[in-house]
Amino acid sequence: MERTAVQRLARVLRVLVVITFVCNLIVLFLVPGMAAFYVGGGGTGLLENNSAFQFIRFFTLIWHPVVWMLGATGEGQVWVVLSLFVLFCGGCTAVILWQAKKVLNTILKGEPFTLGNAVNLKQAAVCCFLISGAALVRLVWGFAYYRSIGPLFTYNALFVPVFFMAGLLCMVMSALFRQAAELKEDQDLTI
């Protein structure tokens, strides 16, 4: 059976989604270390030494609970909040990508209008709303911590409406897929 243009496009998109999903999971491991670098101004001589072992050791030790407890006080608070925010959003993004992969798999099978796709899109919508809410919380935290409107000019301020609209779009798509699946079921029963 020859594949349609939509299925060929879905195959390419599925490959890109899987690559992005894997990269997302790899990068999640590096998030606390990168946040500490960002807030700490690049670490204490970590990059000058050019030692791969020291670099890997830093990214591994940064996951130790004591480091997180010490970081939650004083100046370290910024990298802990940044790490938690990016880890949470990265986890939600991984769920969104996984749901997209599941939808693309049904398109490749030639049966896109299933109730499963409606559920997958609804779960993606929930994750979009969670990212939007987390960005709003981080924005409010930034106002309180920095005591200025500076956080209003960061990517967090952009995340709130963008992911909220993405969540609404996923909800609409979910309703459309559910309605199409129900119509397809009715049509299959009448024949």
C-alpha positions in Angstrom: 0.0 0.0 0.0 1.4 3.4 -1.0 1.8 6.0 1.7 0.0 9.3 1.4 1.8 12.6 1.5 0.5 13.1 5.1 1.9 9.8 6.1 5.3 10.6 4.6 5.3 13.9 6.4 4.2 12.2 9.6 7.1 9.7 9.3 9.7 12.6 9.0 8.0 14.4 11.9 8.0 11.3 14.1 11.8 11.0 13.5 12.3 14.6 14.5 10.0 14.2 17.6 11.9 11.1 18.7 15.3 12.9 18.3 14.0 15.9 20.2 12.6 13.6 22.9 15.9 11.8 23.4 17.8 15.1 23.5 15.3 16.5 26.0 15.9 13.6 28.3 19.7 13.9 28.0 19.7 17.6 28.7 17.4 17.2 31.7 20.4 15.5 33.5 22.5 18.6 32.8 20.0 21.2 33.9 21.1 21.8 37.6 24.7 22.1 36.5 23.9 24.5 33.8 21.7 26.6 36.1 24.6 26.7 38.6 26.9 27.8 35.9 24.5 30.5 34.7 23.9 31.9 38.1 27.5 31.4 39.4 29.1 33.1 36.4 30.6 29.9 34.9 31.7 27.9 37.9 34.9 28.1 39.9 37.6 27.4 37.3 35.8 24.4 36.0 36.1 25.3 32.3 39.7 26.7 32.5 41.1 23.3 33.5 39.8 21.5 30.4 39.4 18.3 32.5 36.5 16.2 31.2 36.5 14.3 34.4 36.1 17.4 36.5 33.3 18.6 34.2 31.4 15.3 34.5 32.0 15.2 38.2 30.5 18.6 38.6 27.4 17.7 36.7 27.0 14.4 38.7 27.7 15.9 42.2 25.2 18.8 41.6 22.4 16.2 41.9 23.4 15.4 45.6 20.6 16.4 48.0 23.0 18.3 50.3 23.9 20.6 47.4 20.2 21.3 46.8 19.6 22.0 50.5 22.6 24.4 50.7 21.5 26.0 47.5 18.0 26.7 48.7 19.4 29.4 51.1 20.8 32.8 50.2 22.3 33.4 46.7 21.9 29.8 45.7 18.2 30.2 45.7 18.3 31.5 42.2 19.9 28.4 40.6 17.6 26.1 42.6 14.5 27.9 41.4 15.8 28.0 37.9 16.7 24.3 38.0 13.3 23.2 39.4 11.5 25.3 36.8 13.5 24.0 33.9 13.3 20.4 35.2 9.5 20.7 35.6 9.1 22.3 32.1 11.5 19.7 30.6 9.5 16.9 32.1 6.2 18.3 30.7 7.9 18.8 27.4 8.9 15.2 27.3 5.3 14.2 28.0 4.1 16.5 25.2 6.6 15.0 22.8 5.7 11.4 23.8 2.0 12.2 23.2 2.9 13.7 19.8 4.8 10.5 18.9 1.7 8.4 19.8 -0.5 10.6 17.6 2.0 10.4 14.7 2.0 6.6 15.1 -1.7 6.4 14.5 -1.4 8.6 11.5 1.2 6.3 10.1 -1.1 3.3 10.6 -3.7 5.2 8.6 -6.2 5.5 11.5 -5.8 9.0 12.9 -9.3 9.5 14.2 -9.3 7.4 17.4 -10.4 8.2 20.9 -6.8 7.5 21.9 -5.6 10.5 20.0 -8.2 12.7 21.7 -6.8 11.5 25.1 -3.2 12.1 23.9 -4.0 15.6 22.9 -5.8 16.3 26.1 -2.8 15.1 28.1 -0.5 17.4 26.0 -2.9 20.3 26.7 -2.7 19.6 30.5 1.1 19.7 30.2 1.0 23.0 28.3 -1.3 24.5 31.0 1.2 23.2 33.7 4.1 24.9 31.9 2.1 28.1 31.6 1.3 28.0 35.3 4.9 27.2 36.3 6.1 30.2 34.2 3.5 32.4 35.9 4.7 31.2 39.4 8.3 31.8 38.4 7.4 35.3 37.1 5.7 36.2 40.4 8.7 34.7 42.3 11.0 36.9 40.1 9.0 40.0 41.0 9.3 39.3 44.7 13.0 38.2 44.6 14.4 41.0 42.4 11.9 43.6 43.5 11.6 45.0 40.0 9.7 44.5 36.8 12.8 43.0 35.2 11.4 39.4 35.0 8.6 40.8 32.8 11.2 41.0 30.0 12.4 37.4 30.2 11.3 34.2 28.4 9.1 33.4 31.4 6.8 36.2 30.5 6.5 34.8 27.0 5.9 31.2 28.2 2.7 32.2 30.0 0.6 33.2 27.0 2.3 30.9 24.5 1.9 27.7 26.4 -1.6 28.7 27.5 -2.6 29.2 23.9 -0.9 25.9 22.9 -2.9 24.2 25.7 -6.2 25.7 24.3 -5.2 24.6 20.8 -4.5 21.0 22.0 -7.9 21.0 23.8 -9.7 22.1 20.6 -7.8 19.5 18.6 -8.6 16.9 21.2 -12.3 17.7 20.9 -12.1 17.5 17.1 -10.4 14.2 17.2 -12.9 12.8 19.7 -15.8 14.1 17.5 -14.2 12.6 14.3 -13.7 9.3 16.1 -17.3 9.2 17.2 -18.5 10.0 13.7 -16.3 7.3 12.3 -17.6 4.8 14.8 -21.2 5.7 13.9 -20.4 5.4 10.2 -18.7 2.0 10.7 -21.8 0.7 12.5 -24.2 1.8 9.8 -22.5 -0.1 7.1 
